Amino acid sequence: MTPTTPPRAQLHAPLSPDKAARWARFGHWEETLFPNVVGLVLEEVRTDYSRLVLPYRPELRQPAGVVHGGAIATLIDVCVVPALAGIYDEVPVLLTIDMQIRFLSAAKETDLIGEGWVTRRGRSVAFCQAEVRRENDNEVVAEGWLVYKISQRSPKTPIIAGGPAGDERTQGNGVPKRSR
């Protein structure tokens, strides 16, 4: 929510207009998904870079009165997704296979700004980093290192589900059946 472009963003090229338009809809899905529940808002996306905001609200606190580490971890995990997927013509399936977080400071009654960027990209695996800062004083709250598996979406794979619709191991909607 800073009016100027952060220096890290300036290191990354803007997306093409069509890709920028697609990412402008991030978080405005037909279904309510976890990033919506937490309240994440995309502020900027560029090639291999994105910035999201986690607006403060009291429900994000833990009993000590500071923003819960799980909310911060969610911001770290999600803020690299537009950075990672922004270059593709079709949004791929992205799965977090490793995430390491270092919490450096607490956040109390302030919005949090998450910046994510790609550090190395392969055909099926990518390495990313993220940093979360308090909006009120720009202090770093947490840092994250993430590894993502990247795969192209199968025509049978729903955009939002755990597996292909119609797979006998699912309930017909892509959600895996529970074993009893």
DALINRA-V925131 format. One record per residue. RES is the residue in three letters. SS is DSSP state (@ for helix, = for strand, . for the rest). OMEGA is omega in radians with two decimals (* if undefined). D_CENTER is the distance of its C-alpha to the mean C-alpha in Angstrom with 2 decimals. Layout:
res = {RES,RES}
ss = {SS,SS}
omega = {OMEGA,OMEGA}
d_center = {D_CENTER,D_CENTER}
//
This chain:
res = {MET,THR,PRO,THR,THR,PRO,PRO,ARG,ALA,GLN,LEU,HIS,ALA,PRO,LEU,SER,PRO,ASP,LYS,ALA,ALA,ARG,TRP,ALA,ARG,PHE,GLY,HIS,TRP,GLU,GLU,THR,LEU,PHE,PRO,ASN,VAL,VAL,GLY,LEU,VAL,LEU,GLU,GLU,VAL,ARG,THR,ASP,TYR,SER,ARG,LEU,VAL,LEU,PRO,TYR,ARG,PRO,GLU,LEU,ARG,GLN,PRO,ALA,GLY,VAL,VAL,HIS,GLY,GLY,ALA,ILE,ALA,THR,LEU,ILE,ASP,VAL,CYS,VAL,VAL,PRO,ALA,LEU,ALA,GLY,ILE,TYR,ASP,GLU,VAL,PRO,VAL,LEU,LEU,THR,ILE,ASP,MET,GLN,ILE,ARG,PHE,LEU,SER,ALA,ALA,LYS,GLU,THR,ASP,LEU,ILE,GLY,GLU,GLY,TRP,VAL,THR,ARG,ARG,GLY,ARG,SER,VAL,ALA,PHE,CYS,GLN,ALA,GLU,VAL,ARG,ARG,GLU,ASN,ASP,ASN,GLU,VAL,VAL,ALA,GLU,GLY,TRP,LEU,VAL,TYR,LYS,ILE,SER,GLN,ARG,SER,PRO,LYS,THR,PRO,ILE,ILE,ALA,GLY,GLY,PRO,ALA,GLY,ASP,GLU,ARG,THR,GLN,GLY,ASN,GLY,VAL,PRO,LYS,ARG,SER,ARG}
ss = {.,.,.,.,.,.,@,@,@,@,.,.,.,=,.,.,@,@,@,@,@,@,@,.,.,.,.,.,.,.,.,.,.,@,@,@,@,@,.,=,=,=,=,=,=,=,.,.,=,=,=,=,=,=,.,.,.,@,@,@,=,.,.,.,.,.,=,.,@,@,@,@,@,@,@,@,@,@,@,.,@,@,@,@,@,.,.,.,.,.,.,.,=,=,=,=,=,=,=,=,=,=,=,.,.,.,.,.,.,.,.,=,=,=,=,=,=,=,=,=,=,.,.,.,=,=,=,=,=,=,=,=,=,=,.,.,.,.,.,=,=,=,=,=,=,=,=,=,=,=,=,.,.,.,.,.,.,.,.,.,.,.,.,.,.,.,.,.,.,=,.,.,.,.,.,=,.,.,.,.}
omega = {3.05,-3.04,-3.13,3.12,3.13,-3.13,-3.12,3.14,-3.11,3.12,-3.03,-3.13,3.05,3.04,3.02,-3.11,-3.14,3.11,3.09,3.12,3.12,-3.11,3.06,3.12,-3.12,-3.14,3.12,-3.08,3.10,3.13,3.02,3.13,-3.03,3.10,3.07,-3.12,3.14,3.09,-3.10,-3.13,3.09,3.09,-3.08,3.03,3.10,3.08,3.11,-3.13,2.97,3.13,3.10,3.09,2.96,3.14,-3.14,2.93,-3.04,-3.12,-3.14,-3.12,2.93,-3.02,3.13,3.07,3.12,3.13,-3.10,3.12,3.10,3.08,3.11,3.10,3.09,3.10,3.12,-3.10,-3.06,-3.03,3.08,-3.07,3.10,3.11,-3.08,-3.02,-3.05,-3.08,-3.04,3.05,3.05,-3.12,-3.14,2.98,3.13,3.14,3.09,3.10,3.04,3.08,3.08,-3.09,3.00,3.08,-3.04,-3.07,3.11,3.06,-3.12,3.06,3.08,3.00,3.08,3.13,3.10,3.03,3.11,3.13,-3.14,3.11,3.11,-3.06,3.02,3.14,-3.07,3.13,3.09,3.12,-3.08,3.02,3.11,3.11,3.11,3.14,2.99,-3.13,-3.03,-3.12,3.09,3.12,3.11,-3.13,-3.08,3.06,3.14,3.07,-3.02,3.02,-3.12,2.96,-3.13,3.04,3.14,-3.10,3.05,3.10,3.13,-3.08,3.09,-3.14,-3.11,3.09,-3.09,-3.12,-3.10,3.07,3.12,3.05,-3.07,3.11,-3.13,3.13,-3.12,3.13,-3.14,-3.13,-3.10,3.04,3.08,3.08,-3.12,*}
d_center = {17.32,19.52,21.76,21.85,19.48,18.37,20.15,17.18,16.11,19.76,19.57,17.55,19.21,18.31,17.24,20.17,20.94,20.25,16.74,16.06,17.54,15.38,12.09,13.96,13.76,9.98,10.10,13.83,14.32,17.73,16.66,15.02,11.91,10.37,7.78,11.18,13.13,11.45,11.71,8.56,9.85,9.00,11.87,12.11,11.23,13.77,14.68,12.56,11.06,8.78,9.12,7.87,10.44,11.01,14.58,17.02,18.97,21.46,19.91,17.17,20.07,21.54,25.39,25.86,24.47,21.37,17.67,16.94,15.35,13.35,11.69,11.05,9.81,7.27,6.18,6.51,4.84,1.30,3.36,4.86,4.36,6.69,8.52,9.26,10.17,11.75,15.04,15.81,18.26,16.99,13.37,13.68,12.87,10.16,10.94,10.19,13.82,13.90,12.19,14.49,14.24,17.05,17.58,19.93,20.73,20.50,19.22,21.66,21.68,19.39,16.17,13.49,11.97,8.98,9.54,8.11,10.67,12.21,15.42,16.94,16.60,18.94,19.75,17.96,16.12,13.95,13.62,11.05,11.36,9.77,11.94,12.07,15.23,17.37,18.05,21.70,22.74,19.98,20.40,17.82,16.77,14.74,13.84,11.83,12.69,10.91,12.56,11.34,13.96,14.13,16.67,18.05,18.18,21.70,23.54,24.13,20.56,19.21,15.83,14.99,17.09,17.96,20.62,22.96,24.79,28.42,27.92,30.58,28.25,26.22,27.33,27.50,24.13,22.02,21.71,23.56,26.95,27.58,30.31,33.20}
//
